[in-house]
Amino acid sequence: MKKYYTRVCNFYYGFYARNLIKKKKALPLNGNLDIAFDHIEILSRKKTQLIHFKGVKNLPLKLKKKIKKDLIKILRRKKNFSNLNFKKPPNIMGVINLTPDSFSDGGKFNKKNLGYKHAIRLYKLGSDIIDIGGESTRPNSKEVKLKIEWKRIKNSLKKLNKKKIPTSLDTRKSLIMKKGIEIGVKLINDISGLNFDDQSINVIKKNNIPFVLHHIQGNPLTMQKNPKYKNVLLDIYDYFEKRIKFIRSKGIKHNNIIIDPGIGFGKNLKHNITLISKISLFHSLGFPVLLGVSRKRFIKDISGKNDSLERIGGTIGSSLYAIMQGVQILRVHDVNEVIQSIKIFKELLKK
């Protein structure tokens, strides 16, 4: 049986969105009156079809039921969790890598109290949550021993918890997750999609903690060695559906799940651009969407800028595009610059 996918598109913002919703000429994304859409792209493995949302009633019965079911998930308000406010997106996840070898800021914050101080700074600048990691997952990176990873991050986590600053823990290891949760971590961000450590799901279940469901092809050591997909957008969507079904079968019933398609994790330039440009497809899964484009290599591939510190413009450009597609969370290094651009963007939409 042919499988269909629902991607909402043709968005409106601010005053225009509210006005069209009031006139019933557009629908609010996730119940947010400041971003609306009036068209739906129906995708399959063989073709796509673009229709106005009012045209759903004219579709064949089975397809109409499918699209209506997806629209329920797309229109539903998201409940807040982990200090993330889904009524007024985007939320900002500030990045702290307490490693000597991360692709962008490795070695910059892993000594003395530099990581903790930078986390305080990012929070004061407007981050809603701070994502802390002690293991680099850049291309070609190798696994770090558990004791080393924990030693890198434990003091910063403890100090931030005392300051009541919400933290997300970037780790693939269940024991690190357990230790972090005991300290007060609010969110688990595992780039392996809970596949690396078979005990991770049990830790999530036992502690009933929110988590990011991330996509990666392969592992950090192998992921950029000629990644291939039949259809990157639909393959990754199918992956999320299967993982969610599996996670549910293991007894995790809560809906505090975030979807991250994993830009740069087992994807080439074409894959990354396709995912970002069509990111609104993932709203039909029914969960908030996180996008991590900050300083990523695709920016260099397009712009020609090699140094990761010179990719702020590309980060801002792709971040603004993402929020125009309704992405609820942005994971960024340059918190001040990205928030500044969002404030200007939103102010312009008021007129």
C-alpha positions as CSV (number, residue, x, y, z in Angstrom):
1,M,0.0,0.0,0.0
2,K,1.4,3.4,-0.9
3,K,2.4,5.6,2.0
4,Y,1.6,9.3,2.1
5,Y,3.2,12.1,4.1
6,T,1.8,15.5,5.1
7,R,4.0,18.6,5.0
8,V,2.4,21.9,5.8
9,C,3.7,24.9,3.8
10,N,3.0,28.4,2.6
11,F,3.4,30.1,5.9
12,Y,2.3,33.5,7.2
13,Y,3.5,35.3,10.3
14,G,2.6,37.9,12.9
15,F,-0.3,40.2,12.0
16,Y,-0.9,38.5,8.7
17,A,-1.2,35.1,10.3
18,R,-3.6,36.2,12.9
19,N,-5.7,38.0,10.4
20,L,-6.0,35.0,8.0
21,I,-6.7,32.6,10.9
22,K,-9.5,35.0,12.1
23,K,-11.0,34.9,8.5
24,K,-10.6,31.1,8.4
25,K,-8.3,31.4,5.4
26,A,-5.3,29.8,7.2
27,L,-4.7,27.4,10.1
28,P,-2.5,28.0,13.1
29,L,0.6,25.8,13.5
30,N,0.6,24.1,16.9
31,G,-2.2,26.5,18.0
32,N,0.2,29.4,17.7
33,L,-1.7,32.4,16.2
34,D,1.6,34.0,15.1
35,I,2.4,31.4,12.5
36,A,-0.2,30.0,10.1
37,F,-0.3,28.0,6.9
38,D,-2.8,27.5,4.1
39,H,-1.3,24.8,1.9
40,I,-0.4,21.1,2.3
41,E,2.1,19.2,0.3
42,I,1.1,15.5,0.1
43,L,4.2,13.4,-0.5
44,S,4.8,9.8,-1.5
45,R,7.9,7.9,-2.8
46,K,6.8,8.6,-6.4
47,K,5.2,12.0,-6.5
48,T,4.0,15.1,-4.6
49,Q,0.8,17.0,-4.7
50,L,0.2,20.6,-3.4
51,I,-3.3,21.6,-2.3
52,H,-5.0,24.3,-0.3
53,F,-6.1,23.0,3.1
54,K,-9.7,23.4,2.2
55,G,-9.1,20.9,-0.6
56,V,-8.6,18.1,1.8
57,K,-12.3,17.4,1.8
58,N,-12.1,16.5,-1.9
59,L,-9.4,13.8,-1.5
60,P,-10.2,10.1,-1.8
61,L,-11.5,8.7,1.5
62,K,-8.4,6.8,2.8
63,L,-6.1,9.7,1.9
64,K,-8.5,12.2,3.4
65,K,-8.5,10.3,6.7
66,K,-4.7,10.1,6.7
67,I,-4.3,13.9,6.1
68,K,-6.9,14.8,8.7
69,K,-5.2,12.6,11.3
70,D,-1.9,14.3,10.5
71,L,-3.5,17.8,10.7
72,I,-4.8,17.0,14.2
73,K,-1.1,16.5,15.3
74,I,0.0,19.6,13.4
75,L,-2.6,21.9,14.9
76,R,-2.4,20.6,18.5
77,R,-0.8,22.9,21.0
78,K,2.4,21.6,22.5
79,K,2.7,21.4,26.3
80,N,5.7,23.1,27.8
81,F,8.5,21.1,29.5
82,S,12.2,21.4,30.4
83,N,11.9,25.2,30.6
84,L,10.9,25.3,26.9
85,N,7.9,27.5,26.0
86,F,6.2,26.2,22.9
87,K,3.6,29.0,23.0
88,K,6.2,31.5,21.9
89,P,8.8,29.8,19.8
90,P,11.6,29.6,19.0
91,N,13.3,28.3,22.1
92,I,17.1,28.7,22.3
93,M,19.3,25.8,23.4
94,G,22.8,27.2,24.1
95,V,25.7,24.9,23.4
96,I,28.6,24.1,25.8
97,N,31.1,21.6,24.7
98,L,33.4,20.6,27.6
99,T,35.8,18.7,25.3
100,P,39.2,19.3,23.8
101,D,38.2,18.3,20.3
102,S,34.6,19.4,19.4
103,F,34.4,20.7,15.8
104,S,33.7,24.3,16.7
105,D,34.7,25.2,20.2
106,G,36.7,22.2,21.4
107,G,39.3,23.1,24.0
108,K,37.8,26.6,24.6
109,F,35.7,25.9,27.7
110,N,37.0,22.6,29.1
111,K,39.5,24.1,31.6
112,K,38.9,25.5,35.1
113,N,35.5,27.2,35.4
114,L,35.4,28.5,31.8
115,G,32.5,26.2,30.7
116,Y,30.4,27.1,33.8
117,K,31.0,30.8,33.3
118,H,30.2,30.6,29.6
119,A,27.0,28.7,30.4
120,I,26.0,31.5,32.8
121,R,26.7,34.0,30.1
122,L,24.6,32.1,27.5
123,Y,21.7,31.8,29.9
124,K,21.8,35.6,30.7
125,L,21.8,36.3,27.0
126,G,18.5,34.4,26.6
127,S,19.1,30.7,26.3
128,D,16.1,28.7,27.6
129,I,18.2,25.7,28.3
130,I,22.0,24.9,28.2
131,D,23.1,21.8,26.4
132,I,26.3,20.3,28.0
133,G,28.4,17.6,26.5
134,G,31.7,15.9,27.5
135,E,32.2,13.8,24.4
136,S,32.8,15.1,20.9
137,T,30.5,13.7,18.2
138,R,32.1,15.5,15.3
139,P,32.9,13.5,12.1
140,N,35.6,10.9,12.7
141,S,35.6,11.3,16.5
142,K,36.1,8.2,18.7
143,E,34.2,7.1,21.8
144,V,35.3,8.7,25.1
145,K,35.6,6.5,28.2
146,L,32.7,7.0,30.6
147,K,34.9,8.2,33.5
148,I,36.6,10.8,31.4
149,E,33.3,12.1,30.0
150,W,31.7,12.4,33.4
151,K,34.8,14.1,34.9
152,R,34.5,16.8,32.2
153,I,30.9,17.7,32.9
154,K,30.0,16.9,36.5
155,N,31.2,20.1,38.2
156,S,29.5,22.4,35.7
157,L,26.3,20.5,36.0
158,K,26.3,20.7,39.7
159,K,27.0,24.4,39.8
160,L,24.4,25.2,37.2
161,N,21.8,23.2,39.1
162,K,22.5,25.1,42.2
163,K,21.9,28.3,40.2
164,K,18.7,26.8,39.0
165,I,19.8,27.1,35.4
166,P,18.0,24.4,33.3
167,T,20.4,22.0,31.6
168,S,20.2,19.4,28.8
169,L,22.7,16.5,28.8
170,D,24.4,15.6,25.5
171,T,25.4,12.0,26.0
172,R,25.1,8.5,24.5
173,K,25.7,6.7,27.8
174,S,23.0,5.5,30.2
175,L,25.2,5.8,33.3
176,I,26.0,9.4,32.4
177,M,22.3,10.1,31.9
178,K,21.5,8.6,35.3
179,K,24.2,10.6,37.1
180,G,23.0,13.8,35.3
181,I,19.4,13.2,36.2
182,E,20.3,12.8,39.8
183,I,22.0,16.2,39.8
184,G,19.0,17.8,38.2
185,V,19.3,17.7,34.4
186,K,16.0,18.6,32.7
187,L,16.5,17.0,29.2
188,I,18.4,14.1,27.7
189,N,20.0,14.8,24.2
190,D,21.4,11.5,22.8
191,I,22.7,11.9,19.2
192,S,22.3,8.1,18.7
193,G,18.5,8.2,19.1
194,L,18.9,6.0,22.2
195,N,20.5,3.3,20.1
196,F,24.1,3.4,21.4
197,D,23.4,2.1,24.9
198,D,20.6,-0.5,25.4
199,Q,20.0,0.7,28.9
200,S,19.3,4.3,28.0
201,I,15.6,3.7,27.3
202,N,15.3,2.1,30.8
203,V,16.9,5.2,32.4
204,I,14.5,7.5,30.5
205,K,11.5,5.3,31.5
206,K,12.4,5.0,35.2
207,N,13.0,8.8,35.5
208,N,10.2,9.8,33.2
209,I,12.5,12.5,31.8
210,P,12.0,14.4,28.5
211,F,14.4,13.6,25.7
212,V,15.5,14.5,22.2
213,L,15.0,11.8,19.6
214,H,17.9,12.4,17.2
215,H,18.7,10.9,13.8
216,I,22.2,9.7,12.8
217,Q,23.3,7.4,10.0
218,G,26.1,5.2,11.4
219,N,28.2,6.7,14.2
220,P,30.5,9.7,14.6
221,L,33.5,7.7,13.3
222,T,31.7,6.5,10.1
223,M,28.8,8.8,9.5
224,Q,30.4,11.0,6.9
225,K,31.8,8.2,4.8
226,N,29.5,8.4,1.8
227,P,26.1,8.5,3.5
228,K,23.2,7.3,1.3
229,Y,19.4,7.4,1.4
230,K,16.7,6.4,-1.0
231,N,14.8,9.6,-0.1
232,V,16.5,11.4,2.8
233,L,13.4,13.3,3.9
234,L,11.0,10.3,3.9
235,D,13.6,7.8,5.1
236,I,14.3,9.9,8.2
237,Y,10.6,10.4,8.8
238,D,10.1,6.7,8.7
239,Y,13.0,6.2,11.1
240,F,11.3,8.5,13.6
241,E,8.0,6.7,13.3
242,K,9.7,3.3,13.9
243,R,11.7,4.6,16.9
244,I,8.7,6.2,18.5
245,K,6.8,3.0,18.1
246,F,9.7,1.0,19.6
247,I,10.0,3.5,22.5
248,R,6.3,3.2,23.3
249,S,6.6,-0.6,23.3
250,K,9.3,-0.3,26.0
251,G,6.9,1.6,28.3
252,I,7.7,5.2,27.7
253,K,4.3,6.8,27.6
254,H,5.0,10.5,28.1
255,N,4.9,13.0,25.2
256,N,7.8,15.1,26.3
257,I,9.8,14.1,23.2
258,I,11.7,16.4,20.8
259,I,12.5,15.5,17.2
260,D,15.9,16.4,15.7
261,P,16.7,15.2,12.1
262,G,20.4,15.5,12.8
263,I,21.9,18.0,10.4
264,G,25.4,16.9,9.5
265,F,25.1,13.5,11.2
266,G,25.4,11.1,8.3
267,K,24.3,13.5,5.7
268,N,26.0,15.3,2.8
269,L,25.3,18.8,1.6
270,K,22.3,17.8,-0.6
271,H,20.8,15.8,2.3
272,N,21.2,18.7,4.7
273,I,19.7,21.3,2.4
274,T,16.7,19.0,1.6
275,L,16.1,18.4,5.3
276,I,16.3,22.1,6.2
277,S,14.2,23.3,3.3
278,K,11.5,20.7,4.0
279,I,11.7,20.6,7.8
280,S,8.0,21.4,8.2
281,L,7.3,17.7,7.3
282,F,8.3,16.7,10.8
283,H,5.4,18.6,12.4
284,S,3.1,15.8,11.4
285,L,4.9,13.5,13.9
286,G,3.2,15.6,16.6
287,F,6.3,16.6,18.6
288,P,8.3,19.8,18.9
289,V,11.1,20.0,16.3
290,L,14.7,20.9,17.2
291,L,17.3,22.0,14.5
292,G,21.0,22.2,15.1
293,V,22.5,24.2,12.2
294,S,25.0,26.2,14.2
295,R,28.4,26.6,12.5
296,K,27.8,23.3,10.6
297,R,29.9,22.3,7.6
298,F,27.1,22.8,5.1
299,I,27.5,26.6,5.6
300,K,31.1,26.3,4.6
301,D,30.2,24.1,1.6
302,I,27.9,26.8,0.3
303,S,29.6,30.0,1.3
304,G,33.2,29.0,1.1
305,K,34.0,30.1,4.6
306,N,36.3,27.4,6.2
307,D,36.7,28.4,9.8
308,S,33.7,27.4,11.9
309,L,33.9,30.7,13.8
310,E,33.2,32.5,10.5
311,R,29.9,30.8,9.9
312,I,27.7,33.0,12.1
313,G,26.0,34.6,9.0
314,G,25.1,31.1,7.7
315,T,23.9,30.1,11.1
316,I,21.6,33.1,11.3
317,G,20.3,32.7,7.8
318,S,19.3,29.0,8.3
319,S,18.0,29.7,11.8
320,L,15.6,32.4,10.5
321,Y,14.5,30.0,7.7
322,A,13.9,27.3,10.3
323,I,11.6,29.5,12.5
324,M,9.7,30.5,9.3
325,Q,8.9,26.8,9.0
326,G,7.7,26.6,12.6
327,V,10.8,25.0,14.2
328,Q,10.4,25.3,17.9
329,I,14.0,24.9,19.2
330,L,17.3,26.1,17.8
331,R,20.5,24.6,19.1
332,V,23.2,27.4,18.7
333,H,26.6,28.5,19.8
334,D,26.2,32.2,19.0
335,V,23.2,32.9,21.3
336,N,23.4,36.7,21.3
337,E,23.6,37.0,17.5
338,V,20.8,34.5,16.8
339,I,18.5,36.0,19.4
340,Q,19.2,39.5,18.1
341,S,18.2,38.4,14.6
342,I,15.0,36.8,15.9
343,K,14.0,39.9,17.8
344,I,14.4,42.0,14.6
345,F,12.6,39.5,12.5
346,K,9.6,39.4,15.0
347,E,9.5,43.2,15.3
348,L,9.3,43.6,11.5
349,L,6.4,41.2,11.4
350,K,4.3,43.4,13.7
351,K,4.0,46.0,10.9
